[in-house]
Amino acid sequence: MRFVRSRPIRVLPVGRVRAVEIALWSIAVTIVVMSSAFGWSAAERRIARLERRLGIVERKLDAVLGHVGVALAEPGFEEVDSFLREGKKLHAIKAYRDRTGATLAEAKDFVERVAGER
């Protein structure tokens, strides 16, 4: 068996290898960052859509309960009730937001609804 000598393998200088390696890592990091950014924005949109739908369901349920004449006591909101008895509506809204993490509009709607039931 006869061995044929092929062309010699060219070896890149160390500086060039390092530059190529850095470029490949940069591309990989960019791909990871971009894919996670797009993934989070999709998840955030889905969460926002679900929160809107939940708000609609809650309003419908409140309307049905109001129509039937059923009043449900909200458990765990004694502090909100005490502020409302004292006439401190803003403090009641703040207490509700602290307790539930609700938005300002949601807390205001809740406090006004509870105050209107009194």
C-alpha positions in Angstrom: 0.0 0.0 0.0 1.4 3.3 -1.0 0.8 6.5 1.0 0.2 9.6 -1.0 1.4 12.7 0.6 -1.3 15.3 0.7 -1.0 19.0 1.1 0.2 20.2 4.4 -2.5 21.4 6.8 -2.5 25.1 7.4 -2.7 26.1 11.0 -4.1 29.5 11.8 -2.1 31.8 13.9 -3.1 31.9 17.6 -4.4 35.5 17.2 -6.7 34.5 14.4 -8.0 31.5 16.2 -8.8 33.6 19.2 -10.6 36.2 17.1 -12.7 33.5 15.4 -13.5 32.0 18.9 -14.6 35.4 20.2 -16.8 36.0 17.2 -18.5 32.6 17.5 -19.1 33.2 21.3 -20.5 36.7 20.5 -22.9 35.2 18.0 -24.0 32.5 20.4 -24.6 35.0 23.2 -26.6 37.3 20.9 -28.8 34.4 19.8 -29.5 33.4 23.4 -30.3 36.9 24.5 -32.6 37.6 21.5 -34.4 34.3 21.9 -35.0 34.9 25.6 -36.1 38.5 25.0 -38.7 37.3 22.5 -39.8 34.5 24.7 -40.4 36.8 27.7 -42.4 39.3 25.7 -44.7 36.5 24.5 -45.1 35.3 28.1 -45.8 38.9 29.2 -48.4 39.3 26.5 -50.1 36.1 27.5 -50.2 37.0 31.2 -51.7 40.4 30.3 -54.3 38.8 28.2 -55.2 36.3 30.9 -55.4 39.2 33.5 -57.8 41.1 31.2 -60.0 38.0 30.8 -60.0 37.3 34.6 -61.1 40.9 35.2 -64.0 40.5 32.8 -65.0 37.3 34.5 -64.8 39.0 37.9 -67.0 41.9 36.7 -69.6 39.5 35.3 -69.6 37.5 38.5 -70.1 40.7 40.6 -73.0 41.7 38.3 -74.7 38.3 38.7 -74.2 38.4 42.5 -75.6 42.0 42.6 -78.6 41.0 40.5 -79.4 38.0 42.7 -78.8 40.1 45.8 -76.0 38.1 47.3 -73.4 40.0 49.3 -70.1 38.2 49.9 -67.9 39.4 52.7 -64.3 39.7 51.5 -62.2 37.7 53.9 -58.9 39.1 55.2 -59.6 42.7 54.5 -60.4 43.9 58.0 -57.9 46.8 57.6 -59.7 48.0 54.5 -63.0 47.8 56.3 -61.7 49.8 59.3 -60.3 52.5 57.0 -63.7 52.7 55.2 -65.6 53.0 58.5 -63.3 55.9 59.4 -63.9 57.5 56.0 -60.3 57.1 54.8 -60.9 55.9 51.3 -57.3 56.5 50.1 -55.9 54.6 53.0 -58.2 51.7 52.2 -57.1 51.7 48.6 -53.4 51.6 49.7 -54.1 48.8 52.2 -55.9 46.8 49.5 -53.0 47.2 47.1 -50.4 46.3 49.7 -52.4 43.2 50.6 -53.2 41.9 47.1 -50.7 43.6 44.7 -53.6 44.9 42.6 -53.3 47.9 40.3 -54.5 51.3 41.4 -57.6 51.0 39.2 -58.5 47.5 40.5 -58.0 48.6 44.1 -60.1 51.7 43.5 -62.9 49.7 42.0 -62.8 47.2 44.8 -62.9 49.9 47.5 -65.7 51.8 45.8 -67.7 48.6 45.4 -67.3 47.7 49.1 -68.1 51.3 50.1 -71.2 51.2 47.9 -72.4 48.0 49.6 -72.5 49.7 53.0 
